[in-house]
């Protein structure tokens, strides 16, 4: 039986930190479902299809072990639908941990057989956030080393 986990997020945009968590997750799990959330509380730069397509391109080397899909609604409902009982979540700092641990407890209440695995972001990526990336690019800065060059190119074209 394969060990499968869902790695979910808005990925707007996907950062090197996101990619690092996904790649490291493949050392633990046989398969990862990279689930791109349609988050109604945020105004995304990239639409859901763009984010799914972009992640699929960036992760094509792992296409046999990764499925990139989008989902609407609660992550626990998506996990139940997929019959997946493990979530992989990246943690950058203590405030991420506080938020993620609360979310894990709520998810566990809604889906008791669901487990959440926290993976610390590597130090060189701990300062990255999609919000900072969007702000840097909006004001013409460079995000070299923070996001993949394909991501930067697409975002710069969207922000013009």
Phi, psi and omega in degrees: 000129181288144172271114183240139175226157174256130173246103188250153176179176176277330177051048182238082000265167172291133180255173175296331176296316176301312182297322179295317178298316180297312181297319179290328177298329179292345176280344182255320184251151178286328181213143174239136170260111178272108188255115181269117184278142168267097186264110183285348180273354180241154174255101185286151171281317180258135177287170185301316181298318178298318180293317178297311180299317181296313179296321178299320177293314183294334183252016185300334178296341182249020189304335178282344184242356184229138172238125179255120183220166174251161175211156175243153174088204184283139178298324180296324177293320177298316179297316177300314181302321181275354184058040178253136184244013180224133173249139173251122182235133176275142180234126178263326189201183183294324180292324173299316182300315180300313180295311184294324180292322176296316179297319180298320179293319177295314179300319180297322177295323181280333184215083189304333181271006179275131176246144177245127177254124177264133176237125178291135174292142175299145185309321182293349179246000189293342180269352186279137170215149179301325179298314179297318180300312180301318182293315179301312182290326178301325181261018172083010180282171179259140178246029180303131180084350180261326178224159178295146179306325177296323179293314181298317180299313180296316181295318179298322178291326180286328185274355180291000000 
